[in-house]
Amino acid sequence: METSKGEVLIKLYKETPKHKANFIRLIQEKFYDSLLFHRVIKDFMIQGGDPLSKNASRYKKLGVGGPGYTLDAEIKPQFIHKKGILAAARQPDEDNPKLKSSGSQFYIVMGRRYPRKYMSQFEEKRGSKYTEKELIAYETLGGTPHLDGQYTIFGEVMRGLDIIEAICSVPTNKANRPSKDVYILNMKLIK
């Protein structure tokens, strides 16, 4: 993914085949080219994939666009919201009890570090205990454990976390849109 802040290399997971295939198809169709990271929250995440963000005025409400379909959830307990995770955005629970994913919108986790003494509060909502490896990831790398078990995670950043951090640090307006637009210039597949 080439952004206006630099390049990011993302690995897609085979364990979420519907989301992987959909993302690949949209990349091949150049769907994401010239879209904005329309929602950026420091120490939380960056979000993109809204087709309404292409050439959007500064006053346009963003975050509601998509390709006209949703995807069935592929929530896997082995994937957690550690820093650098790629996950599918979705509508809120009350409007979306089956946790269906947006057909195109995604987010990349930034998060913050969580000492293990705080992790039990997230295990109850998640429905399972964290492994030692997962606890270490949240303690050292960071993430957003309150999202675990609620959204489909389908990939992770392999190179370019510094670019995600740079995007996550830009000034934003009240709607969490960057004050100066940050673009997805293009995405391409590599093997």
Secondary structure, 3 states (H helix, E strand, C coil): CEECCEECEEEECCCCHHHHHHHHHHHHCCCCCCEEEEEEECCCEEEECCHHHCCCCCCCCCCCCCCCCEECCCCCCCCCCECCEEEEEECCHHHCCCCCEEEEEEEEECCECCCHHHCHHHHHHHCCCCCHHHHHHHHHCCECHHHCCCCCEEEEEEECHHHHHHHHCCCECCCCCECCCCEEEECCCCC
